[in-house]
Amino acid sequence: MIRIYIATAILFTAAISCNQTVQPGLLVDENASKATVVLYRNMQQLQSKALMFGHQATLEYGYRWTQQDLAPGELRSDVKDVTGSFPSVYGFAVNSVADLRWTESERQAAIEKQLVLDRGIYDRGGLITYEWHMLHPDGDHTFYDTTAVVHRILPGGDLHHRLKLSLDHAAEYFHRLNGIPILFRPWHEHNGDWFWWCRGSTSEEDFVRLWQFTVDYLKNEKKVHNLIYVYSPDRSRIDIDDFENGYFWGYPGDDYVDVFGLDNYWDLRHPANPAPAEEQQSSLRRSLEYLVKLADERNKIAALTETGYEQIPDPRWWTDEILAAILHNDHTKRISWFLVWRNANRERENWDHYYAPFPGHPSADNFIEFKNHPFVLFEDELPDLYGKHTH
């Protein structure tokens, strides 16, 4: 009955949304496509009623398989192998379609491959989010190169053309989607010290300018109108007792953010966190509550944009830790989605770096229990968030 109620409520909202004009000021982009506005409205309506589950790179490879193992047109996901359904939210990297090291033919081939995946997700009713691990602009070094460079890619800087070219390539791909909405999460974890765009390598003023230029250039210059902009600092660099001040370091302003995200591995037994498990669980609940309150104050959606417990050694982690934290109270239940990180391929990458179970994993049974919880939505249970079947 709960599932039927949620689906009916959202379908009704979608029907209204499809027949109304776009509401000015609802999104960062006042010219956002109707499909993008409908999705955002329906995601707002879904808050407190259900939680969507996401997984990074879930269609690209798994712990024991790669694309080379699949037949032409075949789709596979470790999540689906365990539960019978794909996740609700699919995480991808802009690098997969906008790598400046590629030749034009290589880039177009990558675009065509990615279009097939994204169009399929949209047709099935799933949601798509893109983060951006942009390579270091000075020589295309790894994004972990923390040599200061942000000031050089801003307008007037000697590498500004590199930023614009990367944005041009991203914009081309977003246009090729023909209006399919994207949850776009650029410059994530900016309050850390591990990427070149992070606090450890740039000033707050320059980071704000970078974010604002990115948004303005895409929507005003490139006329990309299918993006929902997601802001996502990292919990490990936020004092839980001074959450608001820590969260807003580098905040570009309400006119530049649609979703208040948080990347939080820190409170989920991160190896560098010495706090006892009970204290971490309390901090996780507090961080989610603070996040939602800040989002609600500004009429934004809240999401746990990256999280997870590497290798998931606790066989009941899914229901007893992450879901329990989200179900803690009326505030935490307003988290729209949470996305766990990728499952690196063991044979190809030679390490046990994974955040979703695969068949035979000790937490697989609990993952199925989590999937079957009435508050949790995987792709096979999603209502029509895009309003595609209403008029």
C-alpha positions as a printed NumPy array, in Angstrom:
array([[  0.   ,   0.   ,   0.   ],
       [  2.866,   2.381,   0.764],
       [  4.369,   1.828,  -2.687],
       [  1.032,   2.45 ,  -4.39 ],
       [  0.482,   5.622,  -2.382],
       [  3.875,   7.052,  -3.292],
       [  3.521,   6.272,  -6.979],
       [  0.014,   7.747,  -7.139],
       [  1.058,  10.92 ,  -5.353],
       [  4.013,  11.522,  -7.605],
       [  2.155,  10.717, -10.794],
       [ -0.499,  13.245,  -9.79 ],
       [  2.199,  15.846,  -9.202],
       [  3.81 ,  15.058, -12.537],
       [  0.495,  15.509, -14.306],
       [  0.083,  18.946, -12.756],
       [  3.654,  19.882, -13.579],
       [  3.335,  18.975, -17.242],
       [  0.397,  21.317, -17.697],
       [  1.8  ,  24.321, -15.867],
       [  4.236,  26.928, -17.092],
       [  7.762,  26.882, -15.722],
       [  7.954,  28.556, -12.326],
       [ 10.581,  31.343, -12.383],
       [ 13.171,  31.023,  -9.654],
       [ 12.503,  27.374,  -8.865],
       [ 15.866,  26.361, -10.311],
       [ 19.199,  28.098, -10.819],
       [ 18.46 ,  28.146, -14.543],
       [ 15.308,  30.223, -15.064],
       [ 15.206,  28.834, -18.602],
       [ 15.404,  25.228, -17.427],
       [ 13.566,  22.817, -19.69 ],
       [ 10.095,  21.734, -18.624],
       [ 11.31 ,  18.157, -18.118],
       [ 14.011,  19.417, -15.749],
       [ 11.519,  21.478, -13.758],
       [  9.071,  18.55 , -13.59 ],
       [ 11.796,  16.265, -12.278],
       [ 12.854,  18.756,  -9.618],
       [  9.28 ,  19.362,  -8.472],
       [  8.603,  15.654,  -8.23 ],
       [ 11.826,  15.058,  -6.333],
       [ 10.679,  17.724,  -3.871],
       [  7.34 ,  15.947,  -3.522],
       [  9.086,  12.624,  -2.919],
       [ 11.071,  13.942,   0.058],
       [  9.913,  12.389,   3.34 ],
       [  7.957,   9.743,   1.398],
       [ 10.818,   7.661,   0.006],
       [ 14.571,   7.371,  -0.42 ],
       [ 16.266,   6.688,  -3.752],
       [ 19.424,   4.556,  -3.867],
       [ 22.332,   5.318,  -6.193],
       [ 25.601,   3.687,  -7.251],
       [ 28.569,   5.185,  -9.095],
       [ 29.675,   3.578, -12.388],
       [ 27.192,   0.769, -11.841],
       [ 26.797,   0.002, -15.582],
       [ 30.454,   0.465, -16.511],
       [ 32.07 ,  -2.418, -14.612],
       [ 31.646,  -4.548, -11.509],
       [ 33.801,  -6.338,  -8.988],
       [ 34.063,  -9.447, -11.186],
       [ 33.144,  -8.178, -14.687],
       [ 33.863,  -5.487, -17.266],
       [ 32.168,  -4.296, -20.429],
       [ 34.275,  -6.767, -22.403],
       [ 32.431,  -9.615, -20.685],
       [ 29.031,  -8.464, -21.983],
       [ 27.217,  -9.255, -25.21 ],
       [ 26.414,  -6.279, -27.502],
       [ 23.598,  -4.267, -25.934],
       [ 23.712,  -6.213, -22.663],
       [ 23.47 ,  -4.254, -19.41 ],
       [ 24.824,  -5.455, -16.113],
       [ 25.241,  -4.071, -12.6  ],
       [ 26.446,  -5.631,  -9.37 ],
       [ 23.388,  -4.015,  -7.77 ],
       [ 21.047,  -5.751, -10.206],
       [ 22.929,  -9.044,  -9.882],
       [ 22.114,  -9.036,  -6.155],
       [ 18.643,  -7.443,  -5.982],
       [ 17.112,  -7.973,  -9.428],
       [ 16.894,  -4.216, -10.046],
       [ 19.176,  -1.418, -11.141],
       [ 19.62 ,   1.479,  -8.692],
       [ 17.404,   4.558,  -8.924],
       [ 20.336,   6.937,  -9.37 ],
       [ 23.261,   6.294, -11.718],
       [ 26.54 ,   8.088, -11.126],
       [ 28.903,   8.952, -13.984],
       [ 31.927,  11.199, -14.519],
       [ 32.028,  14.076, -16.999],
       [ 35.535,  12.812, -17.832],
       [ 33.893,   9.949, -19.703],
       [ 32.762,  12.373, -22.424],
       [ 35.042,  15.412, -22.001],
       [ 38.648,  14.23 , -21.631],
       [ 40.914,  16.799, -23.292],
       [ 43.566,  14.156, -23.983],
       [ 41.392,  12.381, -26.531],
       [ 41.363,  12.835, -30.264],
       [ 38.093,  14.065, -31.723],
       [ 37.223,  10.597, -33.014],
       [ 37.903,   9.058, -29.589],
       [ 35.714,  11.665, -27.93 ],
       [ 32.832,  11.134, -30.331],
       [ 33.045,   7.373, -29.844],
       [ 32.883,   7.879, -26.072],
       [ 29.898,  10.198, -26.475],
       [ 27.972,   7.688, -28.584],
       [ 28.63 ,   4.922, -26.057],
       [ 27.525,   7.077, -23.137],
       [ 24.4  ,   8.302, -24.922],
       [ 23.159,   4.725, -25.175],
       [ 23.505,   4.277, -21.415],
       [ 21.899,   7.593, -20.451],
       [ 18.995,   7.288, -22.874],
       [ 18.299,   3.814, -21.548],
       [ 18.318,   5.052, -17.96 ],
       [ 15.89 ,   7.837, -18.833],
       [ 13.611,   5.441, -20.708],
       [ 13.495,   3.175, -17.649],
       [ 12.738,   6.16 , -15.395],
       [ 16.079,   6.297, -13.555],
       [ 17.981,   9.412, -12.552],
       [ 21.428,  10.437, -13.809],
       [ 24.081,  12.356, -11.897],
       [ 27.465,  13.515, -13.192],
       [ 30.452,  14.558, -11.096],
       [ 33.612,  15.986, -12.62 ],
       [ 37.114,  14.838, -11.774],
       [ 38.638,  17.301, -14.237],
       [ 42.313,  16.637, -14.888],
       [ 44.763,  19.283, -13.755],
       [ 44.463,  22.056, -16.381],
       [ 48.201,  22.611, -16.576],
       [ 49.332,  19.557, -18.51 ],
       [ 46.379,  17.212, -17.889],
       [ 47.99 ,  15.691, -14.824],
       [ 45.916,  13.718, -12.346],
       [ 43.144,  15.584, -10.545],
       [ 45.033,  14.728,  -7.344],
       [ 47.796,  17.133,  -8.404],
       [ 47.179,  19.95 ,  -5.915],
       [ 49.437,  22.52 ,  -7.583],
       [ 47.561,  25.826,  -7.376],
       [ 45.835,  26.518, -10.688],
       [ 42.292,  27.802, -10.109],
       [ 43.405,  31.437, -10.409],
       [ 44.883,  30.604, -13.822],
       [ 41.672,  29.12 , -15.292],
       [ 39.423,  31.99 , -14.268],
       [ 38.67 ,  34.794, -16.774],
       [ 41.893,  36.668, -17.429],
       [ 44.077,  33.711, -16.457],
       [ 46.56 ,  32.136, -18.871],
       [ 44.737,  28.77 , -18.764],
       [ 41.192,  30.087, -18.98 ],
       [ 40.858,  28.585, -22.457],
       [ 41.397,  25.114, -20.95 ],
       [ 38.418,  25.517, -18.658],
       [ 36.252,  26.822, -21.484],
       [ 37.222,  23.963, -23.785],
       [ 36.345,  21.413, -21.109],
       [ 33.012,  23.115, -20.54 ],
       [ 32.408,  23.22 , -24.293],
       [ 32.862,  19.465, -24.487],
       [ 30.596,  18.872, -21.488],
       [ 27.984,  21.215, -22.981],
       [ 28.08 ,  19.35 , -26.288],
       [ 27.274,  16.128, -24.487],
       [ 24.496,  17.643, -22.401],
       [ 22.941,  19.03 , -25.595],
       [ 23.165,  15.614, -27.245],
       [ 20.898,  14.251, -24.496],
       [ 18.01 ,  16.175, -26.067],
       [ 16.661,  17.499, -22.787],
       [ 17.221,  14.484, -20.502],
       [ 17.731,  16.103, -17.073],
       [ 21.071,  15.695, -15.314],
       [ 21.95 ,  16.168, -11.642],
       [ 25.278,  17.971, -12.229],
       [ 27.794,  17.931,  -9.352],
       [ 30.918,  19.866, -10.333],
       [ 33.873,  20.779,  -8.092],
       [ 32.815,  18.363,  -5.346],
       [ 34.544,  18.012,  -1.974],
       [ 35.998,  21.473,  -2.507],
       [ 36.521,  22.049,   1.217],
       [ 39.153,  19.289,   1.348],
       [ 42.789,  19.266,   0.271],
       [ 43.037,  16.392,  -2.225],
       [ 41.943,  17.936,  -5.577],
       [ 43.408,  20.968,  -7.338],
       [ 40.128,  22.89 ,  -6.913],
       [ 40.046,  22.227,  -3.154],
       [ 40.42 ,  24.619,  -0.265],
       [ 43.984,  23.449,   0.228],
       [ 44.96 ,  24.81 ,  -3.195],
       [ 42.8  ,  27.88 ,  -3.776],
       [ 41.171,  30.798,  -2.016],
       [ 37.49 ,  30.858,  -1.121],
       [ 36.961,  33.843,  -3.416],
       [ 38.51 ,  32.071,  -6.405],
       [ 36.52 ,  28.898,  -5.773],
       [ 33.282,  30.875,  -5.706],
       [ 34.276,  32.563,  -8.967],
       [ 35.04 ,  29.142, -10.517],
       [ 31.633,  27.752,  -9.546],
       [ 29.763,  30.836, -10.69 ],
       [ 31.601,  30.967, -14.007],
       [ 30.864,  27.266, -14.603],
       [ 27.129,  27.75 , -14.086],
       [ 26.888,  31.049, -15.966],
       [ 28.889,  29.764, -18.918],
       [ 26.838,  26.584, -19.301],
       [ 23.398,  28.169, -19.009],
       [ 24.024,  31.578, -20.58 ],
       [ 26.77 ,  31.043, -23.16 ],
       [ 26.24 ,  27.399, -24.102],
       [ 22.439,  27.411, -23.59 ],
       [ 22.445,  24.161, -21.621],
       [ 19.071,  24.018, -19.873],
       [ 18.779,  20.444, -18.597],
       [ 21.03 ,  20.661, -15.529],
       [ 20.178,  20.636, -11.837],
       [ 23.221,  22.015,  -9.984],
       [ 24.4  ,  20.045,  -6.939],
       [ 26.752,  21.469,  -4.285],
       [ 28.628,  18.831,  -2.241],
       [ 31.348,  19.613,   0.301],
       [ 32.989,  16.812,   2.267],
       [ 31.954,  15.978,   5.811],
       [ 35.503,  15.162,   6.981],
       [ 36.44 ,  18.845,   6.824],
       [ 33.316,  20.1  ,   8.62 ],
       [ 33.237,  20.466,  12.419],
       [ 30.041,  18.683,  13.422],
       [ 29.551,  21.23 ,  16.216],
       [ 29.841,  24.121,  13.741],
       [ 28.258,  22.456,  10.733],
       [ 26.723,  25.505,   9.066],
       [ 29.943,  27.53 ,   8.919],
       [ 31.922,  24.557,   7.659],
       [ 29.316,  23.622,   5.078],
       [ 29.211,  27.082,   3.559],
       [ 32.939,  27.5  ,   2.918],
       [ 33.041,  28.34 ,  -0.783],
       [ 29.253,  28.495,  -1.121],
       [ 28.505,  30.316,  -4.406],
       [ 25.073,  31.602,  -3.347],
       [ 21.466,  30.463,  -3.536],
       [ 21.234,  31.592,  -7.166],
       [ 23.882,  29.017,  -8.124],
       [ 22.795,  25.872,  -6.244],
       [ 19.719,  23.63 ,  -6.627],
       [ 20.627,  20.713,  -4.361],
       [ 22.425,  20.729,  -1.02 ],
       [ 24.581,  17.626,  -1.132],
       [ 27.086,  16.149,   1.272],
       [ 29.854,  13.64 ,   0.605],
       [ 30.173,  11.677,   3.832],
       [ 32.442,   8.683,   4.258],
       [ 33.847,  10.107,   7.49 ],
       [ 30.952,   9.083,   9.74 ],
       [ 30.684,   5.622,   8.2  ],
       [ 33.742,   3.969,   9.749],
       [ 36.312,   5.716,   7.599],
       [ 39.74 ,   4.299,   8.574],
       [ 41.07 ,   7.791,   9.384],
       [ 38.23 ,   8.536,  11.812],
       [ 39.258,   7.441,  15.324],
       [ 35.825,   8.048,  16.894],
       [ 33.964,   5.01 ,  18.292],
       [ 31.25 ,   3.516,  16.064],
       [ 28.426,   4.831,  18.249],
       [ 29.82 ,   8.352,  18.104],
       [ 30.171,   8.11 ,  14.325],
       [ 26.555,   6.979,  14.012],
       [ 25.453,   9.941,  16.111],
       [ 27.514,  12.315,  13.951],
       [ 26.025,  10.8  ,  10.793],
       [ 22.512,  11.472,  12.057],
       [ 23.447,  14.998,  13.086],
       [ 25.099,  15.787,   9.758],
       [ 22.011,  14.649,   7.839],
       [ 19.722,  16.658,  10.101],
       [ 21.811,  19.821,   9.737],
       [ 22.012,  19.33 ,   5.976],
       [ 18.248,  19.015,   5.586],
       [ 17.56 ,  22.025,   7.786],
       [ 19.907,  24.188,   5.724],
       [ 18.325,  22.948,   2.506],
       [ 14.777,  23.459,   3.743],
       [ 15.548,  27.018,   4.796],
       [ 16.4  ,  27.796,   1.17 ],
       [ 13.781,  25.588,  -0.497],
       [ 16.444,  23.239,  -1.859],
       [ 16.582,  19.448,  -2.052],
       [ 18.991,  17.627,   0.284],
       [ 20.987,  14.539,  -0.731],
       [ 23.809,  12.343,   0.529],
       [ 25.712,  12.672,  -2.717],
       [ 28.577,  10.298,  -1.961],
       [ 28.944,   7.813,   0.839],
       [ 29.68 ,   4.213,   1.658],
       [ 31.682,   1.745,   3.701],
       [ 34.548,   0.27 ,   1.692],
       [ 34.217,  -3.52 ,   1.328],
       [ 31.106,  -3.407,   3.591],
       [ 32.54 ,  -5.746,   6.255],
       [ 29.445,  -5.321,   8.46 ],
       [ 26.867,  -7.794,   7.048],
       [ 23.956,  -5.664,   8.318],
       [ 25.33 ,  -2.237,   7.421],
       [ 22.596,  -1.394,   4.917],
       [ 19.623,  -1.506,   7.285],
       [ 21.242,  -1.09 ,  10.687],
       [ 23.571,   1.805,   9.901],
       [ 22.875,   3.878,   6.782],
       [ 19.104,   3.338,   6.551],
       [ 18.671,   3.66 ,  10.313],
       [ 20.413,   7.038,  10.211],
       [ 18.216,   8.319,   7.39 ],
       [ 15.045,   7.093,   9.125],
       [ 16.105,   8.671,  12.424],
       [ 13.621,  11.565,  12.426],
       [ 11.419,  13.748,  10.224],
       [ 14.408,  15.838,   9.16 ],
       [ 16.78 ,  13.024,   8.206],
       [ 13.977,  11.282,   6.296],
       [ 13.971,  14.209,   3.839],
       [ 17.232,  13.059,   2.249],
       [ 16.274,  12.618,  -1.414],
       [ 18.877,  10.07 ,  -2.44 ],
       [ 22.165,   8.611,  -1.37 ],
       [ 24.834,   7.286,  -3.693],
       [ 27.563,   4.825,  -2.791],
       [ 30.847,   4.851,  -4.663],
       [ 31.953,   2.493,  -7.396],
       [ 32.885,  -1.178,  -7.438],
       [ 36.392,  -1.273,  -8.851],
       [ 37.081,  -4.343, -10.98 ],
       [ 39.268,  -6.67 ,  -8.926],
       [ 41.112,  -8.313, -11.83 ],
       [ 41.779,  -5.097, -13.75 ],
       [ 42.577,  -2.753, -10.866],
       [ 44.021,  -5.285,  -8.417],
       [ 42.415,  -3.97 ,  -5.224],
       [ 39.31 ,  -4.497,  -3.12 ],
       [ 37.734,  -1.085,  -3.596],
       [ 33.97 ,  -1.523,  -3.701],
       [ 30.901,  -0.048,  -1.985],
       [ 27.961,  -2.155,  -3.196],
       [ 27.693,  -5.918,  -2.692],
       [ 28.017,  -8.491,  -5.441],
       [ 26.635, -12.05 ,  -5.425],
       [ 28.118, -13.985,  -2.539],
       [ 29.172, -10.921,  -0.554],
       [ 28.451, -11.16 ,   3.216],
       [ 26.115,  -8.132,   3.097],
       [ 24.157,  -9.295,   0.024],
       [ 21.197, -10.657,   2.01 ],
       [ 20.946,  -7.471,   4.054],
       [ 21.183,  -5.43 ,   0.843],
       [ 18.099,  -7.274,  -0.431],
       [ 16.399,  -6.552,   2.896],
       [ 17.339,  -2.885,   2.464],
       [ 15.99 ,  -2.868,  -1.096],
       [ 12.688,  -4.364,   0.081],
       [ 12.185,  -1.807,   2.843],
       [  8.989,   0.19 ,   2.078],
       [ 10.84 ,   3.525,   2.334],
       [ 13.544,   2.594,  -0.203],
       [ 13.17 ,   2.903,  -3.974],
       [ 15.268,   1.14 ,  -6.578],
       [ 14.632,   1.68 , -10.285],
       [ 11.996,  -1.039, -10.593],
       [  9.747,   0.799,  -8.111],
       [ 10.235,   4.415,  -9.179],
       [  7.146,   6.491,  -9.942],
       [  7.081,   8.568, -13.146],
       [  9.335,  11.38 , -11.945],
       [  9.634,  12.866, -15.44 ],
       [  5.909,  13.071, -16.128],
       [  6.425,  11.146, -19.363],
       [  3.131,   9.26 , -19.128],
       [  0.846,  12.136, -18.163],
       [ -0.603,  14.976, -20.199]])
